[in-house]
Amino acid sequence: MAAVTDHGHAMKVAMLLSCGSFEGFFGGVQGQTRETYLKSYRGDWSWYYARGLVENGIKPTLYIPSLRESGRYETELGVAVRFLPLARWYVPAERVWLKRLSRTNPLSLYLDERLNTIALMEPLRESLRTDEIDLLYIQEYWSGRFDHVVTRVDIPVTAADHGGVSRGVLKWFKRRSFARTPFVYSQTPNECDIVQAFGGRSKLLPNGCDTREFSPDPSRRRDKTILTVARLTDKQKRTSDLIRALALLPQDWRLDIVGSGPDLAKLKKCAAEVGVAERVVFHGFLGREAVRDLFRSCGVYAMPSSNEAVAIAALEAMGCGASVVLSRIRAFEWLVEDGVDGRLVPVADPAALSLAIIDAWNRREQFGAAAAATVRKRFDTRKLYQELATSLRAAAHA
């Protein structure tokens, strides 16, 4: 049954994505055009969450800043997409000034985010009115965008943790920003504690896995193939560590890398330098069914990232009964118990990664069964998205 608001219509939620522009992230990193994004791109958290809201009677619209696109588009999933055109003055600023600005400095990064947000505020406000949005959901609450928007719109706002980190982020305005929202969503208990230390109210709501779609297939035979599904940005995902770990494994091991991104050439060069180029396959971006087939047939699923939320790809691999090796970071420590339903290894340690891969392969049946059970018990989207929808209704009326 659809959730009905005080205005007499089904509740409408806008989900503002964190990218600076559609062209910069979805175009430059993911290789998408407007047409391919609207027709077939369904591979990130926003589409998963939006579909879950539709199933629970809420009408979601994805809001995406853009340098060239504008307008609202409907999709076959019942999820709308609206492109928010960035102000004309921002385009030369982005090309000239921001390109010279170091984004590794917390202050300059924050100024970058605030300036980008100023450039989208007018179309954002207009779209919220035109679309009759009841609540705005912002991706990433540690960002300057959250601080700017939450004090400048006249509808309820909430925000979420989708992998952003609090460490090294400017927090001058966080207490004021958190005070303007009834609560935010966090992926781990530790993250909830950090939010509360800055005066915020946090709900624990991790990413999930659709266990109806991502489940084990006992008829599939697993072989000595390592699989990783990740955006090719090596600073965060550290796929090069997997390539170096492969060089330490016997010759019969292979590595499948699924994903696109700016570091493709760098990773291919790494594979050649360590002598494993013929044992690595770069698949590029694949659809859900193709990825699910790989989850069900890989010998080990590995993700050695330096930071993550509770990664959907890792959840889906576990849901399919894959034996997993993940980095020892906050989100993965909450997801996996080392030696019970997978292995955890230090970040930036290819040698430890290679040893854990061998161990995960040797115990693949034990780890795979336990991993699938963990996902069914704690991360099933049917329960999590119902909780999300219920809490969004509460936030809209807070």
VEXTI-538426 format. One record per residue: x, y, z of N, C-alpha, C, CB in turn; residue in three letters. Coordinates in steps of 0.001 Angstrom, whole numbers, plus 500000, padded with zeros to 6 digits. Glycine has a CB too. Layout:
<recs>
XYZXYZXYZXYZALA/...
</recs>
This chain:
<recs>
500842498809500000500000500000500000500874501236500000499049500008501213MET/500547502216499212501343503437499117501247504235500400500889504289497931ALA/502379504855500760502403505745501915501783507070501513503851505945502449ALA/500767507528502246500064508757501902500481509852502862498531508552501934VAL/500812511024502340501232512152503150500039513005503509502282512982502422THR/500297514065504271499245515006504643498682515718503424499776516025505641ASP/499426515720502304498957516383501086498033515480500273500145516815500228HIS/497840514239500706496912513363500027497487512561498885495809514143499533GLY/498819512584498686499418511785497627500464510843498201500043512687496557HIS/500851509850497399501894508934497850503166509724498129502156507821496797ALA/503859509366499180505048510104499583506086510128498475505646509499500841MET/506690511303498260507707511491497235509024511890497888507262512555496207LYS/510070511166497535511401511400498099512380511700496970511881510174498931VAL/513142512768497111514241513058496186515541512589496820514307514583495838ALA/516364511862496045517638511354496527518753512081495778517742509803496336MET/519412513029496455520448513857495844521782513133495889520552515222496553LEU/522311512771494720523559512013494653524755512926494892523691511308493294LEU/525845512357495370526970513154495851527937513605494767527717512381496863SER/527793513115493534528765513464492491528734514958492190528488512665491208CYS/529901515505491775529949516910491379529157517178490130531365517346491173GLY/529170516240489202528378516364487975528187514979487371529066517325486952SER/527113514827486608526861513580485897528011513281484942525526513649485129PHE/528469514316484245529529514133483249530845513718483899529730515418482449GLU/531131514259485085532390513940485742532440512526486281532638514899486852GLY/531349512074486935531371510742487534530790509687486606530610510747488840PHE/529512509792486279528888508743485481529434508728484052527373508928485460PHE/529775509896483525530371509944482200531851509609482216530167511302481598GLY/532623510359483023534075510198483013534570508931483668534701511348483679GLY/533933508506484770534402507326485500533692506061485036534195507515487000VAL/532367506138484862531582504943484542531320504770483049530271504993485269GLN/531667505758482239531495505621480791530051505662480331532106504349480337GLY/529183506337481082527768506381480750527401507659479992526935506271482016GLN/526418507547479119525770508707478524524396508848479183525650508565476955THR/523704509935478907522359510081479454521485508910479016521731511419479010ARG/521592508527477741520746507460477210521037506124477883520940507336475704GLU/522319505761478021522636504462478620522315504462480113524119504110478396THR/522517505604480770522203505679482197520715505450482435522629507038482772TYR/519883506120481648518439505998481834517913504635481413517728507076481058LEU/518524504041480394518006502788479851518493501560480596518382502669478415LYS/519767501534480976520307500259481457521195500341482687521070499629480381SER/521654501527483110522543501590484270521715501405485551523323502950484303TYR/521952500316486238521198500031487464522122499520488556520087499005487192ARG/523418499839488440524407499116489228524947499786490464525504498808488394GLY/524283500793491043524833501346492280523747501453493342525468502726492023ASP/524128501911494503523240501922495659521952502682495390523947502526496845TRP/522018503781494625520840504639494459519704503900493762521205505896493665SER/520027503079492768518995502301492078518465501179492964519548501719490772TRP/519337500580493757518884499538494678517917500129495703520090498875495390TYR/518311501245496310517467501868497325516162502358496711518205503030498001TYR/516249502967495527515050503508494891514054502401494578515417504264493612ALA/514546501274494064513641500145493801513014499634495087514390499007493100ARG/513784499618496167513241499195497448512150500121497948514337499109498468GLY/512312501428497712511279502378498121510012502202497293511795503814497993LEU/510171501964495986509003501719495134508212500517495669509441501472493656VAL/508938499454496045508274498261496560507531498530497859509283497157496772GLU/507925499609498558507292499960499825506404501201499721508350500182500877ASN/505942501499498501504920502511498320505389503945498308503942502366499353GLY/506673504190498123507225505550498060507713505820496648508383505741499089ILE/507497507056496175507919507432494831509253508180494898506838508303494141LYS/510352507538494451511663508192494511512037508857493185512735507177494896PRO/512793509946493297513395510590492135514875510805492435512678511946491792THR/515745510332491549517179510554491703517520511936491165518003509452490970LEU/518158512766491969518590514105491575520099514064491318518229515171492677TYR/520500514466490105521907514379489710522365515721489140522120513241488671ILE/523358516389489744523892517629489153524499517344487784524953518270490085PRO/524402518316486881524918518092485526525422519381484915523840517482484634SER/526490519260484137527041520395483402526258520675482127528500520145483066LEU/525619519644481551524961519817480251523517519328480193525744519107479210ARG/523147518396481069521808517809481000520828518571481882521849516336481413GLU/519541518418481589518482518964482415517218518161482160518258520476482124SER/516203518363482982514926517711482773514716516478483623514788517348481357GLY/513478516003483615513063514843484402512690513704483459511868515199485336ARG/513107512497483807512870511330482965512317510193483822514175510892482242TYR/511301509508483310510762508338483978511474507088483461509231508235483759GLU/511549506042484293512139504762483876511137503636484101513458504478484652THR/511444502492483549510530501355483619510399500798485030510993500263482686GLU/511291501194485944511255500686487308510341501490488220512637500670487878LEU/509743502569487686508965503455488537509831504454489273508169502654489522GLY/511100504545488893512060505487489475512285506606488474513413504780489845VAL/512128507848488896512389508984488020513811509486488221511380510114488279ALA/514345510122487186515674510746487249515530512201486829516714509993486333VAL/516042513095487645516054514511487274517484515029487291515162515345488230ARG/517882515651486179519203516286486097519075517743486530519793516186484647PHE/519928518150487453519938519525487953521043520297487246520138519562489501LEU/520703521223486345521749521939485603522530522888486507521135522721484439PRO/523824522720486547524690523607487316524723524989486672526116523025487422LEU/524862526009487484524859527387486987525939527598485932525059528370488142ALA/525659528465484982526589528688483870527950529150484348526020529706482905ARG/527971529979485395529255530488485873530137529372486424529034531547486942TRP/529519528227486819530283527160487449531152526407486447529348526195488145TYR/530721526329485194531461525534484210532884526045484026530733525544482871VAL/533092527348483734534490527816483647535217527747484980534532529242483131PRO/534483527942486087535135527841487396535637526430487633534173528253488518ALA/534822525440487256535208524045487428536405523698486556534036523125487101GLU/536422524217485339537501523886484410538815524573484757537099524255483009ARG/538725525800485245539940526594485452540362526592486912539724528029484976VAL/539511527128487790539928527309489174539971525990489934538997528276489874TRP/538895525200489844538833523979490635539850522937490193537453523395490562LEU/540225522948488914541226521993488445542579522251489091541352522058486926LYS/542805523504489484544072523856490124544015523704491640544454525279489769ARG/542823523503492161542626523437493595542949522038494106541189523828493960LEU/543799521953495089544118520650495658542934520151496474545394520725496532SER/542417518954496133541270518422496856541696517409497918540292517778495883ARG/542972517355498216543449516498499289543483517250500610544833515950498958THR/543371518568500550543335519406501741541897519516502228543931520810501454ASN/541619519274503509540227519306503983539509520618503690540191519051505461PRO/540209521745503836539560523033503599539241523233502126540442524169504096LEU/540190522922501250539944523118499822538883522146499310541246522946499026SER/538879520926499833537841519975499458536472520482499879538115518606500083LEU/536398521026501074535122521538501583534643522721500745535258521953503061TYR/535547523612500400535178524763499567534712524298498192536368525739499425LEU/535358523290497657534957522708496381533515522215496461535903521552495988ASP/533200521466497527531849520929497681530814522033497874531801519967498859GLU/531156523058498640530195524141498863529957524929497581530690525080499975ARG/531004525195496826530850525955495588529999525182494588532222526280494979LEU/530256523894494466529453523059493582527978523086493999529983521614493585ASN/527726523070495303526355523063495802525667524399495569526336522723497281THR/526394525492495742525827526811495436525359526852493989526862527934495699ILE/526121526213493100525801526237491669524570525414491314526976525736490877ALA/524118524539492220522929523735491903521717524095492761523244522265492076LEU/521839525077493669520760525357494603519492525855493923521214526363495607MET/519612526739492933518399527266492296517592526165491609518766528347491280GLU/518202525328490748517413524236490167516961523212491202518214523540489095PRO/517723523032492282517307522101493324516012522582493972518416521942494384LEU/515966523849494391514760524378495037513566524315494088514990525829495505ARG/513790524707492843512700524700491870512191523281491641513159525321490543GLU/513101522310491550512706520924491306511949520342492492513932520069491003SER/512384520667493701511674520182494883510222520658494877512381520651496165LEU/510007521911494447508641522433494358507871521772493217508663523954494165ARG/508483521714492042507805521163490864507438519699491066508688521311489626THR/508336518935491643508109517499491839507290517200493091509437516773491918ASP/506934518242493844506154518090495080506804517096496036504728517640494756GLU/508095517296496238508881516391497078508546516618498551510395516593496832ILE/508349515523499272508033515595500693509274515547501570507107514473501070ASP/510350514911501084511564514778501879512766514653500949511474513556502828LEU/513862515294501325515108515226500560516108514339501294515700516644500333LEU/516626513337500579517616512396501106518939512718500421517186510888500864TYR/519967513064501204521262513483500657522291512382500869521739514804501312ILE/522984512021499811524075511061499922525273511732500574524456510489498535GLN/525723511194501685526925511604502432526696512858503296528070511865501456GLU/526687512640504603526477513756505534527780514402506008525696513277506732TYR/528939513815505707530191514476506076530613515512505040531296513444506253TRP/529826515695504002530209516588502908529790518025503166529603516107501609SER/530453518947502469530043520345502484528677520541501858531060521194501766GLY/528307519682500925526985519793500292525876519636501324526826518737499182ARG/525991518647502200524975518451503236524854519698504102525316517227504108PHE/525971520235504546525939521425505397525235522591504709527356521833505785ASP/525450522732503412524870523862502686523372523673502457525582524051501348HIS/522991522495501999521590522269501607520660522242502807521461520964500836VAL/521069521604503900520156521348505005519623522637505628520848520518506061VAL/520333523733505484519882525015506048519199525902505017521057525759506648THR/519016525403503794518536526282502720517362525717501922519660526575501783ARG/516741524665502408515512524167501787514427524123502845515724522758501144VAL/513170524176502393512066524308503343511244523034503482511167525437502926ASP/511858521878503202511221520588503457512142519775504351510912519826502125ILE/511627518716504984512496517877505824513637517267505018511679516764506487PRO/514797517145505675516008516612505051516590515525505935517053517735504805VAL/517043514454505308517873513478505991519074513188505102517074512173506316THR/520039512472505630521256512168504861521787510823505315522344513282505037ALA/522754510294504563523209508934504838524700508784504609522455507944503976ALA/525222507718505173526607507282504970526601506228503870527241506716506301ASP/527264506538502756527398505550501679528867505333501328526613506001500429HIS/529713505436502336531132505170502128532035506355502399531347504712500744GLY/531446507532502614532257508682502979532873508485504359531419509963502945GLY/534024509081504597534707508888505875534755510201506634536133508334505663VAL/534694510117507955534739511316508791536166511820508990534098511035510142SER/537124510908508888538513511272509128539005512248508057539400510015509156ARG/539641513336508476540205514289507529539187515177506846540965513564506502GLY/537976515269507412536920516094506830536671517293507729535617515276506631VAL/536504518471507130536227519673507901534844519556508546536313520936507003LEU/534774519777509865533530519544510596533045520787511337533717518408511578LYS/533428521961510895533060523184511605531556523333511783533598524383510870TRP/530779522891510800529345523167510795528499521923511079528947523756509464PHE/529114520829511481528368519585511595527313519625512700529318518446511843LYS/527612520220513828526629520262514905525379521027514458527237520913516166ARG/525578522122513792524437522891513298523669522100512248524902524231512716ARG/524391521435511359523737520682510283522952519502510832524770520190509269SER/523564518732511729522864517585512310521621518025513088523808516798513231PHE/521671519223513685520520519712514448519330520022513559520902520948515231ALA/519561520193512245518485520550511324517785519345510714519026521411510230ARG/518194518152511077517576516953510521517168516024511659518543516232509541THR/516034515328511529515598514468512644516576513345512940514241513877512343PRO/517209512812511907518232511784512071518917511561510731517618510456512611PHE/520059510877510781520752510459509569520947508947509647522127511209509401VAL/521324508347508517521506506898508447522996506564508411520787506312507205TYR/523398505601509257524793505166509300524882503677509032525431505504510657SER/526040503235508511526204501851508067526699500905509156527153501809506918GLN/527351501449510191527911500589511233527662501218512601529431500359511005THR/527670500407513677527517500977515020528580502017515350527561499878516050PRO/529819501786514914530886502742515178530599504084514520532218502195514689ASN/530063504061513308529715505292512614528591506020513356529300504993511161GLU/527636505282513895526578505907514701527175506672515878525584504843515211CYS/528173506083516520528818506735517664529498508033517252529838505794518308ASP/530127508037516091530813509251515620529802510364515367531623508960514330ILE/528688510040514732527642511035514492527131511601515807526482510420513694VAL/526882510732516764526364511168518054527360512058518793526012509963518909GLN/528646511846518578529661512698519206529591514132518701531050512133518953ALA/528987514334517522528803515682516974527352516157517123529215515711515493PHE/526645515558518049525307516022518361524216515509517456525289517467518332GLY/524540514578516556523539514067515628522804512859516174524184513714514319GLY/521669512563515559520911511352515858521053510429514661519398511667516168ARG/521492509210514911521822508305513814521023507017513917523319507996513804SER/520502506563512782519856505264512683520799504294511981518504505369511928LYS/520951503106512544521781502080511926521007501440510785522221501013512965LEU/521475501628509571520828501021508411521897500758507349519685501941507849LEU/522442499543507314523493499216506347522916498947504966524290498004506819PRO/523781498844503980523375498332502674522912496896502830524534498429501646ASN/522166496420501832521652495061501901521817494313500597520208495077502291GLY/521310493095500584521377492220499425519988491630499183522441491096499628CYS/519555491628497946518300490990497587518554489484497510517737491552496229ASP/518238488770498574518549487347498649517653486504497742518421486869500078THR/516589487121497205515795486402496206516561486277494893514454487114495969ARG/517389487281494608518134487319493348519557486803493508518163488734492800GLU/520195487122494628521586486737494854521631485643495915522446487964495285PHE/521625484398495433521598483223496297522529482169495697520138482666496459SER/522935481191496483523845480155495960523186479313494868524315479241497098PRO/524006478811493964523563477864492936524446476621493067523650478494491474ASP/523968475601493765524800474404494020525269473701492755524032473420494862PRO/524609473947491632525002473269490398526244473889489758523857473295489411SER/526614475102490206527771475775489610529062475301490259527641477300489747ARG/530051474997489419531354474551489898532273475754490068531977473518488926ARG/532952475834491185533877476939491443535295476536491056533825477363492928ARG/536064477503490544537443477220490154538379478255490763537586477203488617ASP/539660478118490484540653479000491110540688480365490420542051478350491067LYS/539582481082490568539464482430490033539127483389491168538389482494488917THR/539894484463491255539597485535492195538726486543491458540913486204492758ILE/537670486997492079536777487992491484536755489234492353535348487426491310LEU/536792490397491715536513491641492418535618492492491538537825492398492784THR/534660493161492146533746494059491440533888495427492093532247493540491490VAL/534463496370491362534785497650491980535027498713490914536016497515492890ALA/534747499938491290535132501069490449536659501128490402534528502416490991ARG/537212501393489229538674501366489063539285502699489480539052501044487599LEU/539205502955490773539880504099491400540779503491492480538834505174492012THR/542038503357492165542914502478492944543237503030494323544194502236492193ASP/543176504343494504543486504908495815542543504359496872543403506437495777LYS/541268504201496525540295503656497463540180502135497349538937504297497234GLN/539993501618496149539676500203495966540893499288496054539006500006494642LYS/542077499830495780543340499096495921543345497774495137543611498815497394ARG/542797497829493935542797496649493075544211496227492711541994496916491811THR/545134497178492708546535496825492418547094495855493458547405498091492368SER/546593495909494687547029494942495702546627493526495314546436495298497074ASP/545452493385494708545013492069494240545897491557493113543562492127493775LEU/546276492462492210547152492076491104548499491603491649547350493259490119ILE/549031492309492628550312491921493227550167490628494027550848493047494133ARG/549012490439494649548780489178495365548726488013494388547475489246496184ALA/548132488234493225548058487184492206549450486715491804547295487685490972LEU/550403487651491745551773487297491360552425486359492377552619488560491206ALA/551885486315493595552430485446494629551732484089494681552324486122495973LEU/550695483926493862549923482676493841550402481767492708548412482974493686LEU/550112480480492805550492479554491722549900479965490381550044478135492060PRO/550486479476489317550123479878487955548681479519487569551072479237486977GLN/548062478588488270546710478205487875545628479140488420546434476803488335ASP/546024480167489162545063481159489641544866482261488602545532481764490978TRP/543610482763488510543249483861487610542536484954488395542352483354486448ARG/542490486140487824541819487271488460540847487906487480542844488313488960LEU/539567487986487860538537488680487088538254490022487754537232487820486980ASP/538409491111486998538140492459487510536948493017486751539395493396487361ILE/535866493283487471534653493837486870534505495282487325533391492997487255VAL/534374496189486382534202497598486714534969498478485754534647497871488140GLY/534612499743485743535294500718484904535776501866485781534361501235483770SER/536629502702485210537129503828485985538412504394485419537348503417487408GLY/538895505483486017540035506213485451541375505509485565540141507528486106PRO/541487504488486412542785503834486632542947502531485853542972503557488102ASP/542154502340484805542258501103484016543657500933483448541230501101482878LEU/544192501959482811545523501858482205546592501591483270545858503149481430ALA/546462502249484397547420502047485489547397500595485970547110503000486662LYS/546222500017486085546109498638486572546621497638485541544655498317486928LEU/546364497902484265546913497033483221548437497091483227546368497437481835LYS/548977498268483442550434498415483518550985497655484717550828499903483606LYS/550289497724485838550706496994487039550744495496486763549756497295488219CYS/549705494985486097549649493549485785550820493127484903548323493204485091ALA/551171493981483952552297493669483072553616493701483837552345494654481897ALA/553764494684484718555017494840485457555287493668486395554993496131486251GLU/554237493101486980554466491988487915554326490632487225553485492073489092VAL/554115490637485909554161489407485131552904488556485154555269488599485599GLY/551737489203485356550502488408485410549460488894484400549912488452486819VAL/549878489674483414548918490260482476548037489204481814549654491052481409ALA/548610488044481493547835487002480815546895486270481774548774486003480151GLU/547008486529483072546154485869484067545073486803484621547008485340485213ARG/545000488019484095544024489004484555543075489344483413544731490285485083VAL/541772489335483699540765489729482714540042490967483226539756488568482437VAL/540087492037482435539346493261482743538022493207481976540178494555482367PHE/536940492995482683535640492800482042534927494114481730534760491948482923HIS/535335495211482385534574496437482242533282496354483028534286496723480776GLY/532336497218482662531049497242483359530166496106482851530342498609483164PHE/529581495340483773528689494235483416527334494415484094529314492875483813LEU/526304493837483499524971493871484073524829492941485262523956493517483031GLY/523699493053485956523478492322487204523533490812487000522136492709487806ARG/522920490302485947522883488857485745524269488288485468521946488512484600GLU/525045489020484660526408488553484366527268488558485622527058489431483281ALA/527118489592486450527887489661487692527455488551488647527716491043488362VAL/526154488311488714525674487229489582526263485883489163524137487161489555ARG/526373485632487869526979484388487400528423484261487875526923484313485875ASP/529147485380487854530538485364488325530607485139489837531243486682487957LEU/529695485760490593529652485510492044529467484019492329528507486323492703PHE/528661483356491516528319481955491770529402480981491318527025481616491079ARG/530357481457490515531374480543489994532791480859490456531336480556488505SER/533023482044491037534390482390491444534842481511492603534481483878491839CYS/536146481294492673536698480545493796536756481378495056538075480035493460GLY/537112482661494914537212483593496044536776484967495543538681483638496641VAL/535988485652496340535679487051496058536539487908496985534141487356496252TYR/537231488907496434538152489722497231537904491201497009539603489382496892ALA/538012491964498093537864493415498028538799494031499075536366493850498269MET/539989494495498656540988494979499610540955496494499832542352494582499142PRO/539777497115499787539630498568499804540208499205501065538172498935499674SER/540585500484500938541067501248502091539911501831502880542007502366501639SER/538780502083502248537563502491502950536347502129502116537580504007503255ASN/535276501769502793534025501368502153532880501575503131534085499889501680GLU/531670501650502600530500501342503403530400499816503435529182502017502819ALA/529263499296503897529056497851503801528773497571502326527865497343504749VAL/529817497213501584529787497213500121528749496239499578531160496865499566ALA/527906496733498670526854495909498088527448494729497320525967496751497164ILE/528540494969496592529148493873495834529610492753496752530325494386495009ALA/530189493101497892530616492072498843529406491322499400531431492702499995ALA/528339492036499701527124491403500206526548490428499177526078492469500570LEU/526507490849497916525944489989496879526816488754496636525776490774495579GLU/528126488929496692529014487768496571528758486783497707530495488210496570ALA/528649487294498928528368486430500075526994485782499936528450487231501388MET/526005486551499464524678486001499265524682484828498299523750487069498765GLY/525595484882497312525718483809496322526602482665496809526274484363495025CYS/527029482741498066527813481647498629529283481684498298527265480372498172GLY/529810482845497906531239482950497614532042483030498911531524484184496731ALA/533231482473498882534181482600499982534894483936499808535203481395500015SER/534838484813500822535307486187500637536556486494501446534217487158501010VAL/537367487394500861538523487973501542538373489486501433539897487471500917VAL/538267490155502581538033491589502617539097492263503479536619491900503152LEU/539248493565503293540223494309504089539688494541505502540561495658503412SER/540602494670506418540223494873507822539947496360508052541346494359508789ARG/538782496787507632538311498152507847536989498086508606538146498922506489ILE/536538499229509108535402499265510024534164498552509467535058500702510347ARG/533772498874508247532550498301507683532665496792507489532226498966506355ALA/533836496328507035533992494895506784534165494109508084535188494650505866PHE/534726494749509109534829494073510406533446493818510992535673494909511387GLU/532502494689510659531132494489511130530399493445510284530367495816511108TRP/530822493319509027530170492386508103530648490949508290530417492819506672LEU/531956490765508439532560489427508434533305489173509734533515489264507237VAL/533124487976510281533946487522511401535080486678510831533099486708512449GLU/536301487150511030537457486510510419537549485039510831538741487252510805ASP/537642484165509827537759482747510077536442482029510264538588482535511255GLY/535308482766510224533991482157510384533208482206509079533207482860511495VAL/533006483403508544532291483529507268533104484279506221530964484236507483ASP/534418484259506388535325484898505447536637485220506124534702486163504865GLY/537502485941505405538794486351505949538939487854505862539946485661505208ARG/539614488422506857539947489841506881541460489991506887539314490546508113LEU/541975490937506103543427491137505997543736492621506133543978490582504643VAL/544959492957506541545331494367506643545273495060505282546734494501507239PRO/544993496346505306545011497141504077546450497246503570544403498562504319VAL/546620497201502252547916497412501597548944496332501941548467498769501981ALA/548504495081501971549401493970502288549145492818501306549201493495503767ASP/549708492888500086549469491837499088549877490448499549550202492163497829PRO/550940490351500357551371489026500824550306488403501720552713489125501585ALA/549784489172502663548723488661503532547475488350502717548395489676504645ALA/547222489159501711546070488943500840546187487602500113545942490093499825LEU/547368487299499591547556486039498865547379484832499772548935486000498225SER/547895484917501004547740483806501950546269483608502328548582484059503217LEU/545549484725502516544133484626502877543313484054501723543585486005503281ALA/543690484359500497542991483807499335543132482279499302543542484429498026ILE/544339481807499551544557480352499593543702479716500694546060480030499827ILE/543698480351501876542922479811502984541421479828502668543204480606504265ASP/540951480937502053539531481034501695539152479984500660539207482435501162ALA/540056479693499749539799478641498753539718477270499431540908478636497666TRP/540646477007500332540659475707500998539419475498501866541914475570501849ASN/538856476603502374537665476508503232536436477109502545537915477219504577ARG/536404477032501218535361477720500458533953477244500771535615477555499005ARG/533776475960501020532432475464501310531959475962502678532403473921501262GLU/532846475911503661532513476388505012532216477885504991533669476089505998GLN/533136478672504419532956480125504395531749480528503557534212480804503854PHE/531576479863502405530479480232501516529122480014502156530566479447500235GLY/528937478877502812527664478598503478527419479579504619527641477158504008ALA/528463479867505390528315480802506510528052482225506011529574480779507394ALA/528706482608504915528510483950504355527076484137503881529484484198503195ALA/526542483146503183525159483230502718524192483323503888524814482021501850ALA/524462482595504958523610482651506141523675484023506803524016481567507138ALA/524868484624506862525023485964507430524177486979506685526486486389507403THR/524217486922505363523457487875504555521960487674504737523828487740503077VAL/521511486428504724520078486174504914519587486687506263519785484681504793ARG/520404486531507287519990486875508645520047488378508908520860486150509647LYS/521098489061508407521329490451508829521185491488507733522681490569509405ARG/521234491088506459521335492093505401520326491884504266522731492089504835PHE/519214491265504540518200491039503508517473492353503227517191489930503946ASP/517455492757501965516870494057501616515370494115501868517147494374500165THR/514680492994501852513240493046502094512947493647503458512625491648501989ARG/513763493332504447513598493908505785514190495316505848514261493007506844LYS/515389495480505307516083496767505427515343497884504696517504496651504884LEU/514825497619503492514132498679502755512772498989503364513965498282501292TYR/512168498014504009510936498291504739511232499226505916510284496971505237GLN/512351498975506613512768499857507704513081501254507183513993499277508427GLU/513744501326506020514070502618505430512794503396505116514915502433504157LEU/511838502766504472510604503439504102509853503931505339509717502504503283ALA/509773503091506356509076503480507583509739504681508227509033502315508569THR/511062504683508288511767505783508936511719507069508110513209505391509192SER/511696506953506770511558508144505931510200508808506157511733507780504443LEU/509157508010506327507845508574506629507890509324507957506771507467506671ARG/508581508737508927508699509396510231509474510699510114509382508470511242ALA/510540510686509305511341511904509110510528513006508425512596511588508279ALA/509681512619507481508869513608506763507875514300507676508130512948505617ALA/507468513617508759506488514182509675507134514736510948505460513131510035HIS/508457514622511039509132515053512270509026516562512445510612514627512254ALA/
</recs>
